[in-house]
Amino acid sequence: MATYTATTPMTVSEPASAGTGEGAAEVRITRLFARFISSGYLFYMVLMAPTMTSQAKLVAPWWTVFAVAAVYGPPVVLGAMSFHRDIGWIRRAAAGSALGFIAAALSWPLAWNGELLQGDAWISTIPGLAGLAAAVVWRPMWTLLALASAIVPVQLINHFCRAPGHNGVLIPDMMFSTSFCLLYVSAALMAMRTGRLLDATRAEAHEAAAAAAAATARTVQRARFNALLHDWAMSTLLAAARGTHRSEVRHQAELAIAKLDDVESEGSGTYTAAAVAAHLRTAVADVDERLAVELAADSPVDATYPAEPVHVLGAAVSEAVRNSALHAGADAVCKVSVALGNSHIDITVTDDGVGFDITRIAPHRLGVTVSIVERVHQLSGGSVEVLTSPGASTTIHMSWREIGG
């Protein structure tokens, strides 16, 4: 059976980077691009090592040392920082990779000794990687500006500093290099944008689910209050109006006052055990009025519970019953059992339906992920366990334990 506990996210996703506000999708894409770019730089560093050595005699010694450090140093840091928890370091290393390449390209003419190249300058082979690094950290306009700042200097070097017969036509060479690099840089920009859109869409969906859950909780409370007024307060008044025996009216009035006391205690932030049971029954009945809630016989009668876990678990059990009704199958039988302790609440929702594969729940399927699991997980002392597999029954156990209780 597949098992889920609230201490582990149901869907494998990258957490948002601390202090940066990025979402899981953008963080994951950024890390993948950082590793890809770093690997590309390392590959070309090994590939171009003989050319760098042979062309070192054409420039001042300081430039080769500076260029190798500026071009290849930041990408090495970029790859290492892709494993760091703070994504801000990835962005800094990516910016350093783009700017380092541009600085090395612009400074090449200052170090050139005038001897003509017999082939392409080694630095002219990787301007696209600098553009990819820029795409990781900057928006499209600045990325395209950085790409142009990387391509133009190296193409001018190749055109004006190569020996006759080794240089091509400037404009076609410039256009080919730009179009070739732009293809990959544009794909990187679109991937980064897609990650941001996915995170924004997911956040909006979670907010909508939370709003819907809050509305459901209010509806459940309203239904319970309406039932209380009808079943107790109005019934007592009608009994008195009909001339029912005074002792019976007094007894019914005492029961109504006790029920109203429960409501008052809820408003002050606590629930009695009877009020918890009534709230959970109402939450279930709001979805399926035919479904009974089994209360453990040994549940205490004098315990009190904070309002927050009662409201959260009430909304979660309502969603669990709704999820069972929608997905378990037409012939599935659902059961809800509640056990109350002096400092804990345990709820089990089980059905004998078709089950499902937890690992294949899509992020946009918010019923189990958000309305049950994340909701209870965010509750202090709350925990959730989902036991299910395709073709088998489903059991959702949710509980609250008072911290230190």
Residue pairs with C-beta under 8 A, 6 or more apart in sequence:
1 387
1 388
1 389
1 392
2 357
2 358
2 359
2 386
2 387
2 388
2 389
3 385
3 386
3 387
4 10
4 358
4 373
4 384
4 385
4 386
5 383
5 384
5 385
6 373
6 376
6 377
6 382
6 383
6 384
6 385
7 377
7 383
10 358
10 361
10 368
10 369
10 373
10 386
11 361
11 363
11 369
13 24
13 28
13 363
14 24
14 25
14 27
14 28
14 31
15 24
15 27
16 22
16 23
16 24
16 27
17 27
17 85
17 86
17 87
17 88
18 85
18 86
19 86
19 88
20 86
20 87
20 88
22 30
22 87
22 199
23 195
23 196
23 198
23 199
23 200
23 202
23 203
24 199
24 202
25 194
25 195
25 196
25 198
25 199
25 202
26 192
26 195
26 196
26 198
26 199
27 87
27 195
28 195
29 191
29 192
29 194
29 195
30 87
30 90
30 91
30 136
30 192
30 195
31 82
31 83
31 87
31 90
33 132
33 135
33 136
33 188
33 191
33 192
34 78
34 79
34 81
34 82
34 90
34 93
34 94
34 136
35 79
35 82
36 132
37 75
37 78
37 79
37 94
37 97
37 129
37 132
37 133
37 136
38 75
38 76
38 78
38 79
38 80
38 82
39 79
40 75
40 126
40 129
40 132
41 71
41 72
41 75
41 76
41 97
41 126
41 129
42 72
42 75
42 76
42 79
44 125
44 126
44 129
45 72
48 122
48 125
51 119
51 122
52 64
52 68
52 122
55 117
55 121
55 122
56 64
57 115
58 112
58 113
58 115
58 117
59 108
59 111
59 112
59 113
60 110
60 111
60 113
62 111
63 104
63 107
63 108
63 110
63 111
66 104
66 107
67 104
67 107
67 108
67 123
69 100
70 100
70 101
70 103
70 104
71 100
71 101
71 104
71 123
71 126
73 96
73 100
74 93
74 94
74 96
74 97
74 100
74 133
75 93
75 97
75 129
75 133
77 93
77 96
78 90
78 93
78 94
78 96
78 97
78 133
81 89
81 90
81 92
81 93
82 90
84 90
90 136
91 136
91 137
92 137
94 133
94 134
94 136
94 137
95 133
95 134
95 137
95 138
97 129
97 130
97 133
98 130
98 131
98 133
98 134
98 137
98 138
98 146
98 150
99 146
101 123
101 126
101 127
101 129
101 130
101 133
101 150
102 130
102 146
102 149
102 150
102 153
104 123
105 123
105 127
105 149
105 150
105 153
105 154
105 157
106 149
106 153
108 121
108 123
108 153
108 157
109 157
109 161
112 161
116 161
116 162
116 163
116 164
116 166
117 157
117 158
117 161
117 162
117 163
117 166
118 162
118 163
118 166
119 162
119 166
120 158
120 162
121 154
121 157
121 158
121 161
123 154
123 157
124 154
124 155
124 157
124 158
127 147
127 150
127 151
127 154
127 177
127 181
128 147
128 180
128 181
128 184
128 185
130 146
130 147
130 150
131 143
131 146
131 147
131 150
131 151
131 181
131 182
131 184
131 185
132 184
132 185
132 188
134 142
134 143
134 146
134 147
134 185
135 143
135 185
135 188
135 189
135 192
136 188
136 192
138 146
140 189
143 185
143 189
144 182
144 185
147 178
147 181
147 182
147 185
148 178
151 174
151 177
151 178
151 181
152 174
155 170
155 173
155 174
155 177
156 170
158 167
158 168
158 173
159 167
159 168
159 170
159 173
160 167
202 363
202 364
205 364
205 366
205 370
206 366
206 370
206 374
209 366
209 370
209 371
210 370
212 371
213 315
213 319
213 371
213 375
214 315
216 286
216 315
216 318
216 319
217 311
217 314
217 315
219 286
220 279
220 282
220 283
220 286
220 314
220 315
220 318
221 279
223 282
223 285
223 286
224 278
224 279
224 282
225 263
227 282
228 259
228 260
228 263
232 252
232 255
232 256
232 259
232 260
233 256
233 260
235 252
235 256
236 249
236 252
236 253
236 256
239 248
239 249
239 252
240 249
262 271
262 272
262 274
262 275
262 278
263 275
265 271
265 272
265 275
265 304
266 275
266 307
269 306
269 307
270 304
270 305
270 306
270 307
271 279
271 304
271 305
271 306
271 307
271 310
272 302
272 303
272 304
272 305
273 299
273 300
273 301
273 302
273 303
273 304
273 305
273 340
274 301
275 310
276 305
276 310
276 338
276 340
276 345
277 293
277 295
277 299
277 338
277 340
279 310
279 311
279 314
280 293
280 310
280 313
280 314
280 317
280 336
280 338
280 347
281 293
282 314
283 314
283 315
283 317
283 318
284 291
284 293
284 317
284 318
284 321
284 336
285 291
286 318
287 318
287 321
287 322
287 325
288 321
288 325
288 334
291 321
291 334
291 335
291 336
292 336
293 336
293 337
293 338
294 335
294 336
294 337
294 338
295 337
295 338
295 339
295 340
296 337
296 338
296 339
296 340
298 339
299 338
299 339
299 340
299 341
300 340
300 341
300 342
303 340
303 341
303 342
303 343
305 340
305 345
306 402
308 379
309 345
309 379
309 381
309 382
309 400
310 345
312 375
312 376
312 379
312 382
312 400
313 345
313 347
313 376
313 379
313 382
313 398
313 400
315 371
315 375
316 347
316 371
316 372
316 375
316 376
316 384
316 398
317 336
317 347
317 349
317 398
319 367
319 371
319 372
320 349
320 372
320 396
320 398
321 334
321 336
321 349
322 367
323 367
323 368
323 372
324 332
324 334
324 349
324 351
324 353
324 394
325 334
326 367
327 353
327 354
327 356
328 334
328 351
328 352
328 353
328 354
328 394
329 353
329 354
332 351
332 352
332 353
332 354
333 351
333 352
334 349
334 350
334 351
335 348
335 349
335 350
335 351
336 347
336 348
336 349
337 347
337 348
338 345
338 346
338 347
339 345
339 346
339 347
340 346
342 405
343 401
343 402
343 405
344 399
344 400
344 401
344 402
344 405
345 399
345 400
346 397
346 398
346 399
347 397
347 398
347 399
348 395
348 396
348 397
348 398
349 395
349 396
349 398
350 393
350 394
350 395
350 396
351 393
351 394
352 393
353 393
353 394
354 390
354 391
355 388
355 389
355 390
355 391
355 392
355 393
355 394
356 388
356 389
356 390
356 394
357 389
357 390
358 386
358 388
361 368
361 369
363 369
368 386
372 384
372 396
372 398
373 384
373 386
376 382
376 383
376 384
376 398
376 400
377 383
377 384
379 400
380 403
381 400
381 401
381 402
381 403
382 398
382 399
382 400
383 398
383 399
383 400
383 401
384 396
384 397
384 398
385 395
385 396
385 397
385 398
386 394
386 395
386 396
387 394
387 395
387 396
387 397
388 394
388 395
